[in-house]
């Protein structure tokens, strides 16, 4: 599933989100130019919470 994350702007953002998703047990692919995160291996609620726990808000998908 893919989420829009308007606040991602740099490599640090990318790394923080990827680490948070990995810690939750999933895999994330972050596209900085599209400001999107594609997550595999987690259900929607858990993925959203992991992104929020990393300090980012999830926008409309």
Backbone atoms as SQL, in Angstrom:
CREATE TABLE atoms (id INTEGER PRIMARY KEY, chain TEXT, resi INTEGER, resn TEXT, atom TEXT, x REAL, y REAL, z REAL);
INSERT INTO atoms VALUES
  (1, 'A', 1, 'UNK', 'N', 0.836, -1.168, 0.000),
  (2, 'A', 1, 'UNK', 'CA', 0.000, 0.000, 0.000),
  (3, 'A', 1, 'UNK', 'C', 0.882, 1.233, 0.000),
  (4, 'A', 2, 'UNK', 'N', 0.367, 2.302, -0.564),
  (5, 'A', 2, 'UNK', 'CA', 1.149, 3.527, -0.698),
  (6, 'A', 2, 'UNK', 'C', 0.462, 4.665, 0.036),
  (7, 'A', 3, 'UNK', 'N', 1.275, 5.448, 0.740),
  (8, 'A', 3, 'UNK', 'CA', 0.793, 6.588, 1.512),
  (9, 'A', 3, 'UNK', 'C', 1.473, 7.857, 1.024),
  (10, 'A', 4, 'UNK', 'N', 0.756, 8.958, 1.080),
  (11, 'A', 4, 'UNK', 'CA', 1.342, 10.266, 0.843),
  (12, 'A', 4, 'UNK', 'C', 1.833, 10.798, 2.183),
  (13, 'A', 5, 'UNK', 'N', 3.086, 11.253, 2.209),
  (14, 'A', 5, 'UNK', 'CA', 3.675, 11.810, 3.435),
  (15, 'A', 5, 'UNK', 'C', 4.271, 13.167, 3.056),
  (16, 'A', 6, 'UNK', 'N', 3.460, 14.228, 3.178),
  (17, 'A', 6, 'UNK', 'CA', 3.856, 15.544, 2.671),
  (18, 'A', 6, 'UNK', 'C', 5.135, 16.122, 3.276),
  (19, 'A', 7, 'UNK', 'N', 5.495, 15.704, 4.478),
  (20, 'A', 7, 'UNK', 'CA', 6.634, 16.301, 5.179),
  (21, 'A', 7, 'UNK', 'C', 7.987, 15.711, 4.802),
  (22, 'A', 8, 'UNK', 'N', 8.039, 14.650, 3.988),
  (23, 'A', 8, 'UNK', 'CA', 9.347, 14.075, 3.662),
  (24, 'A', 8, 'UNK', 'C', 10.045, 14.942, 2.621),
  (25, 'A', 9, 'UNK', 'N', 11.284, 15.308, 2.935),
  (26, 'A', 9, 'UNK', 'CA', 12.011, 16.230, 2.061),
  (27, 'A', 9, 'UNK', 'C', 13.440, 15.821, 1.769),
  (28, 'A', 10, 'UNK', 'N', 13.994, 14.871, 2.534),
  (29, 'A', 10, 'UNK', 'CA', 15.429, 14.608, 2.395),
  (30, 'A', 10, 'UNK', 'C', 15.765, 13.157, 2.728),
  (31, 'A', 11, 'UNK', 'N', 17.035, 12.854, 2.592),
  (32, 'A', 11, 'UNK', 'CA', 17.515, 11.509, 2.892),
  (33, 'A', 11, 'UNK', 'C', 17.313, 11.109, 4.342),
  (34, 'A', 12, 'UNK', 'N', 17.404, 12.066, 5.256),
  (35, 'A', 12, 'UNK', 'CA', 17.163, 11.759, 6.667),
  (36, 'A', 12, 'UNK', 'C', 15.719, 11.320, 6.872),
  (37, 'A', 13, 'UNK', 'N', 14.789, 12.019, 6.248),
  (38, 'A', 13, 'UNK', 'CA', 13.376, 11.647, 6.336),
  (39, 'A', 13, 'UNK', 'C', 13.176, 10.221, 5.818),
  (40, 'A', 14, 'UNK', 'N', 13.768, 9.954, 4.665),
  (41, 'A', 14, 'UNK', 'CA', 13.669, 8.637, 4.038),
  (42, 'A', 14, 'UNK', 'C', 14.180, 7.556, 4.982),
  (43, 'A', 15, 'UNK', 'N', 15.359, 7.770, 5.544),
  (44, 'A', 15, 'UNK', 'CA', 15.961, 6.786, 6.435),
  (45, 'A', 15, 'UNK', 'C', 15.131, 6.585, 7.699),
  (46, 'A', 16, 'UNK', 'N', 14.592, 7.671, 8.256),
  (47, 'A', 16, 'UNK', 'CA', 13.801, 7.576, 9.479),
  (48, 'A', 16, 'UNK', 'C', 12.531, 6.759, 9.250),
  (49, 'A', 17, 'UNK', 'N', 11.867, 6.995, 8.134),
  (50, 'A', 17, 'UNK', 'CA', 10.635, 6.251, 7.839),
  (51, 'A', 17, 'UNK', 'C', 10.946, 4.794, 7.538),
  (52, 'A', 18, 'UNK', 'N', 11.985, 4.548, 6.746),
  (53, 'A', 18, 'UNK', 'CA', 12.356, 3.163, 6.438),
  (54, 'A', 18, 'UNK', 'C', 12.710, 2.403, 7.706),
  (55, 'A', 19, 'UNK', 'N', 13.423, 3.040, 8.620),
  (56, 'A', 19, 'UNK', 'CA', 13.805, 2.384, 9.878),
  (57, 'A', 19, 'UNK', 'C', 12.580, 2.107, 10.741),
  (58, 'A', 20, 'UNK', 'N', 11.651, 3.046, 10.806),
  (59, 'A', 20, 'UNK', 'CA', 10.448, 2.862, 11.616),
  (60, 'A', 20, 'UNK', 'C', 9.591, 1.721, 11.085),
  (61, 'A', 21, 'UNK', 'N', 9.456, 1.641, 9.775),
  (62, 'A', 21, 'UNK', 'CA', 8.675, 0.551, 9.171),
  (63, 'A', 21, 'UNK', 'C', 9.381, -0.784, 9.400),
  (64, 'A', 22, 'UNK', 'N', 10.698, -0.812, 9.239),
  (65, 'A', 22, 'UNK', 'CA', 11.462, -2.049, 9.475),
  (66, 'A', 22, 'UNK', 'C', 11.324, -2.503, 10.921),
  (67, 'A', 23, 'UNK', 'N', 11.386, -1.557, 11.850),
  (68, 'A', 23, 'UNK', 'CA', 11.260, -1.903, 13.272),
  (69, 'A', 23, 'UNK', 'C', 9.878, -2.489, 13.566),
  (70, 'A', 24, 'UNK', 'N', 8.872, -2.045, 12.833),
  (71, 'A', 24, 'UNK', 'CA', 7.514, -2.559, 13.007),
  (72, 'A', 24, 'UNK', 'C', 7.310, -3.895, 12.297),
  (73, 'A', 25, 'UNK', 'N', 8.313, -4.328, 11.509),
  (74, 'A', 25, 'UNK', 'CA', 8.241, -5.627, 10.859),
  (75, 'A', 25, 'UNK', 'C', 7.916, -5.598, 9.383),
  (76, 'A', 26, 'UNK', 'N', 7.964, -4.416, 8.778),
  (77, 'A', 26, 'UNK', 'CA', 7.644, -4.302, 7.359),
  (78, 'A', 26, 'UNK', 'C', 8.813, -3.806, 6.544),
  (79, 'A', 27, 'UNK', 'N', 8.523, -3.475, 5.300),
  (80, 'A', 27, 'UNK', 'CA', 9.518, -2.957, 4.374),
  (81, 'A', 27, 'UNK', 'C', 8.929, -1.719, 3.704),
  (82, 'A', 28, 'UNK', 'N', 9.712, -0.635, 3.649),
  (83, 'A', 28, 'UNK', 'CA', 9.235, 0.616, 3.053),
  (84, 'A', 28, 'UNK', 'C', 10.118, 1.032, 1.894),
  (85, 'A', 29, 'UNK', 'N', 9.478, 1.575, 0.874),
  (86, 'A', 29, 'UNK', 'CA', 10.157, 2.223, -0.233),
  (87, 'A', 29, 'UNK', 'C', 9.673, 3.665, -0.255),
  (88, 'A', 30, 'UNK', 'N', 10.598, 4.610, -0.074),
  (89, 'A', 30, 'UNK', 'CA', 10.256, 6.017, -0.005),
  (90, 'A', 30, 'UNK', 'C', 10.632, 6.693, -1.313),
  (91, 'A', 31, 'UNK', 'N', 9.694, 7.435, -1.886),
  (92, 'A', 31, 'UNK', 'CA', 9.935, 8.216, -3.100),
  (93, 'A', 31, 'UNK', 'C', 9.874, 9.686, -2.709),
  (94, 'A', 32, 'UNK', 'N', 11.054, 10.305, -2.580),
  (95, 'A', 32, 'UNK', 'CA', 11.110, 11.702, -2.148),
  (96, 'A', 32, 'UNK', 'C', 10.425, 12.641, -3.140),
  (97, 'A', 33, 'UNK', 'N', 10.592, 12.411, -4.425),
  (98, 'A', 33, 'UNK', 'CA', 10.016, 13.315, -5.421),
  (99, 'A', 33, 'UNK', 'C', 8.492, 13.276, -5.413),
  (100, 'A', 34, 'UNK', 'N', 7.926, 12.132, -5.106),
  (101, 'A', 34, 'UNK', 'CA', 6.468, 11.990, -5.053),
  (102, 'A', 34, 'UNK', 'C', 5.913, 12.173, -3.635),
  (103, 'A', 35, 'UNK', 'N', 6.833, 12.286, -2.668),
  (104, 'A', 35, 'UNK', 'CA', 6.447, 12.381, -1.252),
  (105, 'A', 35, 'UNK', 'C', 5.517, 11.226, -0.872),
  (106, 'A', 36, 'UNK', 'N', 5.949, 10.030, -1.244),
  (107, 'A', 36, 'UNK', 'CA', 5.136, 8.844, -0.985),
  (108, 'A', 36, 'UNK', 'C', 5.969, 7.743, -0.348),
  (109, 'A', 37, 'UNK', 'N', 5.263, 6.875, 0.365),
  (110, 'A', 37, 'UNK', 'CA', 5.876, 5.726, 1.018),
  (111, 'A', 37, 'UNK', 'C', 5.048, 4.497, 0.662),
  (112, 'A', 38, 'UNK', 'N', 5.704, 3.499, 0.101),
  (113, 'A', 38, 'UNK', 'CA', 5.045, 2.231, -0.195),
  (114, 'A', 38, 'UNK', 'C', 5.503, 1.225, 0.852),
  (115, 'A', 39, 'UNK', 'N', 4.542, 0.579, 1.490),
  (116, 'A', 39, 'UNK', 'CA', 4.827, -0.329, 2.600),
  (117, 'A', 39, 'UNK', 'C', 4.330, -1.728, 2.257),
  (118, 'A', 40, 'UNK', 'N', 5.176, -2.713, 2.532),
  (119, 'A', 40, 'UNK', 'CA', 4.816, -4.124, 2.404),
  (120, 'A', 40, 'UNK', 'C', 5.036, -4.792, 3.751),
  (121, 'A', 41, 'UNK', 'N', 4.220, -5.783, 4.060),
  (122, 'A', 41, 'UNK', 'CA', 4.441, -6.601, 5.241),
  (123, 'A', 41, 'UNK', 'C', 3.758, -6.112, 6.506),
  (124, 'A', 42, 'UNK', 'N', 2.999, -5.028, 6.436),
  (125, 'A', 42, 'UNK', 'CA', 2.259, -4.529, 7.589),
  (126, 'A', 42, 'UNK', 'C', 0.829, -4.221, 7.173),
  (127, 'A', 43, 'UNK', 'N', -0.099, -4.292, 8.128),
  (128, 'A', 43, 'UNK', 'CA', -1.441, -3.835, 7.803),
  (129, 'A', 43, 'UNK', 'C', -1.457, -2.308, 7.825),
  (130, 'A', 44, 'UNK', 'N', -2.506, -1.736, 7.296),
  (131, 'A', 44, 'UNK', 'CA', -2.596, -0.285, 7.127),
  (132, 'A', 44, 'UNK', 'C', -2.415, 0.474, 8.443),
  (133, 'A', 45, 'UNK', 'N', -3.128, 0.060, 9.482),
  (134, 'A', 45, 'UNK', 'CA', -3.058, 0.775, 10.756),
  (135, 'A', 45, 'UNK', 'C', -1.656, 0.758, 11.345),
  (136, 'A', 46, 'UNK', 'N', -1.022, -0.385, 11.278),
  (137, 'A', 46, 'UNK', 'CA', 0.333, -0.492, 11.835),
  (138, 'A', 46, 'UNK', 'C', 1.333, 0.333, 11.032),
  (139, 'A', 47, 'UNK', 'N', 1.174, 0.352, 9.710),
  (140, 'A', 47, 'UNK', 'CA', 2.060, 1.152, 8.861),
  (141, 'A', 47, 'UNK', 'C', 1.894, 2.641, 9.154),
  (142, 'A', 48, 'UNK', 'N', 0.647, 3.098, 9.242),
  (143, 'A', 48, 'UNK', 'CA', 0.386, 4.509, 9.549),
  (144, 'A', 48, 'UNK', 'C', 0.973, 4.874, 10.905),
  (145, 'A', 49, 'UNK', 'N', 0.792, 4.011, 11.891),
  (146, 'A', 49, 'UNK', 'CA', 1.320, 4.305, 13.226),
  (147, 'A', 49, 'UNK', 'C', 2.839, 4.366, 13.221),
  (148, 'A', 50, 'UNK', 'N', 3.490, 3.485, 12.483),
  (149, 'A', 50, 'UNK', 'CA', 4.955, 3.498, 12.407),
  (150, 'A', 50, 'UNK', 'C', 5.456, 4.800, 11.777),
  (151, 'A', 51, 'UNK', 'N', 4.781, 5.256, 10.727),
  (152, 'A', 51, 'UNK', 'CA', 5.171, 6.518, 10.086),
  (153, 'A', 51, 'UNK', 'C', 4.966, 7.675, 11.052),
  (154, 'A', 52, 'UNK', 'N', 3.846, 7.680, 11.752),
  (155, 'A', 52, 'UNK', 'CA', 3.591, 8.727, 12.753),
  (156, 'A', 52, 'UNK', 'C', 4.605, 8.676, 13.888),
  (157, 'A', 53, 'UNK', 'N', 4.951, 7.484, 14.323),
  (158, 'A', 53, 'UNK', 'CA', 5.945, 7.336, 15.396),
  (159, 'A', 53, 'UNK', 'C', 7.306, 7.883, 14.977),
  (160, 'A', 54, 'UNK', 'N', 7.576, 7.876, 13.678),
  (161, 'A', 54, 'UNK', 'CA', 8.829, 8.432, 13.157),
  (162, 'A', 54, 'UNK', 'C', 8.776, 9.952, 13.083),
  (163, 'A', 55, 'UNK', 'N', 7.582, 10.518, 13.329),
  (164, 'A', 55, 'UNK', 'CA', 7.444, 11.976, 13.367),
  (165, 'A', 55, 'UNK', 'C', 6.837, 12.598, 12.112),
  (166, 'A', 56, 'UNK', 'N', 6.166, 11.796, 11.315),
  (167, 'A', 56, 'UNK', 'CA', 5.599, 12.284, 10.059),
  (168, 'A', 56, 'UNK', 'C', 4.102, 12.015, 10.013),
  (169, 'A', 57, 'UNK', 'N', 3.362, 12.932, 9.439),
  (170, 'A', 57, 'UNK', 'CA', 1.932, 12.761, 9.261),
  (171, 'A', 57, 'UNK', 'C', 1.656, 12.089, 7.919),
  (172, 'A', 58, 'UNK', 'N', 0.637, 11.276, 7.899),
  (173, 'A', 58, 'UNK', 'CA', 0.235, 10.598, 6.680),
  (174, 'A', 58, 'UNK', 'C', -0.929, 11.349, 6.075),
  (175, 'A', 59, 'UNK', 'N', -0.775, 11.718, 4.800),
  (176, 'A', 59, 'UNK', 'CA', -1.847, 12.416, 4.093),
  (177, 'A', 59, 'UNK', 'C', -2.742, 11.425, 3.377),
  (178, 'A', 60, 'UNK', 'N', -3.587, 11.948, 2.525),
  (179, 'A', 60, 'UNK', 'CA', -4.474, 11.093, 1.736),
  (180, 'A', 60, 'UNK', 'C', -3.654, 10.258, 0.760),
  (181, 'A', 61, 'UNK', 'N', -4.080, 9.040, 0.573),
  (182, 'A', 61, 'UNK', 'CA', -3.359, 8.143, -0.338),
  (183, 'A', 61, 'UNK', 'C', -3.888, 8.264, -1.747);
